């Protein structure tokens, strides 16, 4: 028995996406000439030009960064791109939170504020963690992704999300908790 998939159903992340753009007549003509000079179609030329520009585009141009991280989308593409939306949001939230949409900011705030998603240490009765690519527990974000989205949209209450727990008795408060 074959399963019929409705037209338009499926992933939004296909191999390519068609985008309509407007070019003024002068730019359109020059684009055609530049494409001819490389023996490309205009769309292939535009795609190659975008890819080249993205390699050089500075990510954090609105903030003064003291991070040792690379500064361009091209240099961080391997971290920013992932097939799962949850992982793309985590990386963007850590690398360039100013680029998050309003909806993404709600989800990111839930992740950022919940110690369950971060490696850290107990300091007395408080879970101490820092926000970085090295301390996020990505598997936990994936596990609770649907709940995170539902809470951010107001469809579920925040108590569906996990808590950090409590420190184990007899454990040194400075011991790192392995996850």
N, C-alpha and C positions, 0 to 999 in steps of 0.2 A: 504494500500500500504506500503510495507516494504522498508525502506531506506537501500541501500547497502553501507556499509562503506568499503572503499578500505583497503586491507590488509596492515598492517603497519601504518595505520592512528590511531590517538588517542594519548593519553597522554604518555609521556616518563616516567611518574611516576607511573608505575604499582606497584603491590604488591612486586614483587621481580625482580631482574635483574641478569642475568647470566654474570659472569665475568670469563675470562680465565686467569689463572696465571701459571707461570713456577716455578717449585720447583726443586732444584737440587736433585739427588737421595737420598742423606743422609737426607735432610730436609723432603722430601716426605715420606720416610720410618718412620722417627720419628713422623711425623704428623699422619700417619696411626696408629702407636702404641698409640699415645696420644688419638686419637679418639676412638680406641678400648677400652682403659682404662675407658673412660666415656660412653661407649656403644652408640656412635654416629657415624654418617657417617662422612667422612672426610670433606665434605662441611659444615655440621652442626658444626663441631669442629672449622673450620676456621672462620665461621660467628660469633660464640660465642667468639672466641679469639679476633677478630676485635672489636666486641662490647665492650669487657672488656678493650681493649687498648684505644679505643676512650674515654671511661669514664675518663681515667687518662691523656690523651694527652693534654699538655699545648697549649693553643690557641696562645698566644702572645709571643712566645719564642724569637722573633727577636727584640722586643722592650722592653725598660725598662718602665714598667707601674706603675703609681701611682694610678690607678683606684681601687676602692673598689669592683670591679666586680670579680666574680669567675674566676679562671684561666684555667679551663679545658673545653673541648668540652662537656663532660658529664654534667657539671654544667650549661652550657649555651644552651644545646640542645633544651630546651623548647622555647627559644627565637630565636635561629638560624634556626630551622626548621619551615616551614609554607608551606601550600599547594600551595600558590601563589608565583610565582617567584619574583614578585615585593617586597613582604614582606621579602623573604629570602635575597634579595640584600640589602634592607634597614638595616636589622639587621647585616649582615656581614659588611656593610660599616661603621656602628657605632662601632661594637665590634672589628673587625679585618680587617681594610681596606687593609692591606698588603696582604691579601689572595684573593683579588678580581682579576679576570682575566683582561686582557687589555680592552676587550669589556665592562665588568662590570664597570671598572674604568671610562669610558666615561659616562655611564648612571649615576653613582654615582656622578660624578662631576656636572652634570646638577641638580641633586636633592640637593646636598650639597650647591650649590651656589645660589639657588633660594629660597628666603624667603617665597614664597607662601606655601612651604611644611613644614614650621617650625612655632611653636608657639614662640612668642616673644613680643617685646614692641617697640613702636615708641620712638626714642630719637631724638627729633628735626624732621628733615626730613628723618632720616635714620631708617630702620627696623633693630632692634637689636635682634639677636637670637643666641642661642647656639645649637650645634649639640649633641644631646643625645637621648636615647631611650624615654625619657619623653617628648621631645619637637617636635618630628616628628609627622606630621599629616598624618597618614598612609592612610586614606581614600582618601586624595588628590593625593597621589602617585598612588594609584590604579586607580583613575579617569583619570589621565594623563599618565598612563603607556605606552600605545601604542605610544603616541606622544613622550615620553621620549626616547623610544627605537628608533623610526624613526629619531629623531634629532641626537641621538648618532651615528647612522649608516649613517648620511648624506642624508637621504631620505626626510627629511623635514627641514625647516628653524627654527631656535630657536624661532622666534616670534610666533609659535603656542603654546608655553608654556605660562602659566599665569604669570603675574607680581604680586607684593605685593599690589599694589594700592597706595593710598595716605592716610595720617592721616586725621581723621575726624576733622573739625573745632570745636574748643571749647573743645576738649578732652585733658585732661592732658597728656603730652607726656610720662609720666611714668606709665600710666595706662596699665595694661596688656590687650591685646586684646583677648576676649574669642572666641574660634572657636567651 
